[in-house]
Amino acid sequence: MRLPPSQNSGGMGMHWQTRKRWNEGFKVMVKCLLRAQNVRPLAKARVTIVNYCLEAHMRDRDNLTGCVKPMVDALTEYGIVADDREQYVELVCRNVAVPKMKDKRVTMTIEEMEGPTPVRCSCGWPHSIRKCKRCGQVMCRRCHDPRENIHRCASADK
């Protein structure tokens, strides 16, 4: 896996559609890896992302943190953590120099930390983040359709 373009080298000036394609590609890749590893939802997680790269290609801390945002967003979208705010995710990013180009890679480690007991949706997933305006039921992102502001349980009944 490669990181997105550096914010200093044009990543910020990239056309929004190009940046969206980069971000969506990373999210899909992370979701596939999480599914393959059978990672379960966590109340609080320490996410360590290590960028193994050539010494000349190392990124500063701010740039590296900005580049890994799509990976952390994928954890939220897939339901591993409730949100990517600091109360749910402790993000650790670092660079490690490697001698050869073939050794370049990015690793992501997810560790469970002590945190509040997550609220669960009726489907069993933790990290419920929305309340239905119609019935007041707490729902996760998987059960909620934000465009219609209804959840699957209510929409199936009507």
Secondary structure, 3 states (H helix, E strand, C coil): CCCCCCHHHHHCCCCHHHHHHHHHHHHHHHHHHHHHHCCCCCCCEEEEEEEEECHHHCCCHHHHHHHCHHHHHHHHHCCCCCCCCCCCEEEEEEEEECCCHHHCEEEEEEEECCCCCCCECCCCCECCCEECCCCCCEECCCCEECCCCEEHHHHHHC
